[in-house]
C-alpha cells in the first residue's frame, strides 16, 4: 500500500494530511531550536532537551547547558 505524504520543507518530515503538516510547522519548525551539547539533536522545548540529556546521555541538562541557549 502506497501512502502519499506531504513533506515539511524545513525538516523533511512527512505527514498524511495538510492539517497535520500545518500543526507540525506551527508547533515545531517555526520555533527556535535548542541544541544538545552532546550530540546533533535539537529540540523546541527545554523540557524535552532535558529529558533527552537525562535518558540518552545520563547527564543533567542544568549542569551543562551553555548560556547562549537559555531563553
C-alpha positions as CSV (number, residue, x, y, z in Angstrom):
1,X,0.0,0.0,0.0
2,X,1.5,3.3,-1.0
3,X,0.6,6.4,1.0
4,X,1.1,9.9,-0.2
5,X,3.0,12.1,2.3
6,X,3.1,15.8,2.5
7,X,6.6,16.9,3.4
8,X,7.8,19.7,5.6
9,X,10.2,22.0,3.6
10,X,12.3,22.8,6.7
11,X,12.9,19.4,8.3
12,X,11.6,16.9,5.6
13,X,9.2,15.1,7.9
14,X,6.2,13.6,6.2
15,X,2.5,13.8,7.1
16,X,-0.6,12.2,5.8
17,X,-2.7,15.3,5.9
18,X,-2.2,19.0,5.3
19,X,-3.7,19.7,8.7
20,X,-1.1,17.5,10.3
21,X,1.7,19.3,8.4
22,X,0.3,22.8,9.4
23,X,0.2,21.7,13.0
24,X,3.8,20.5,12.8
25,X,5.0,23.7,11.2
26,X,3.2,26.0,13.7
27,X,4.5,24.0,16.8
28,X,7.9,22.7,15.8
29,X,9.5,24.2,12.7
30,X,8.9,27.9,13.3
31,X,10.3,27.8,16.9
32,X,13.9,28.4,17.7
33,X,15.6,25.1,18.5
34,X,17.9,24.4,21.5
35,X,20.8,22.2,20.6
36,X,22.1,19.3,22.7
37,X,25.6,19.8,24.0
38,X,26.5,16.1,23.5
39,X,25.0,15.2,20.1
40,X,23.5,16.7,16.9
41,X,19.9,16.6,18.2
42,X,17.9,19.7,19.0
43,X,14.5,20.5,20.5
44,X,12.0,23.3,20.6
45,X,11.2,22.7,24.2
46,X,13.7,22.9,27.1
47,X,11.9,20.1,29.0
48,X,12.3,17.7,26.0
49,X,16.0,18.6,25.8
50,X,16.5,17.9,29.5
51,X,14.6,14.6,29.2
52,X,16.8,13.6,26.3
53,X,20.0,14.5,28.1
54,X,19.0,12.5,31.2
55,X,17.8,9.4,29.2
56,X,20.3,9.4,26.4
57,X,23.5,10.8,27.9
58,X,22.8,10.2,31.6
59,X,23.5,13.9,32.4
60,X,21.5,16.6,33.9
61,X,21.0,19.5,31.4
62,X,21.2,22.2,34.0
63,X,24.9,21.4,34.7
64,X,25.9,21.6,31.0
65,X,23.7,24.0,29.1
66,X,25.5,26.9,27.6
67,X,24.4,30.4,28.4
68,X,23.6,31.1,24.7
69,X,20.8,28.6,24.6
70,X,18.8,29.9,27.6
71,X,15.5,31.6,26.8
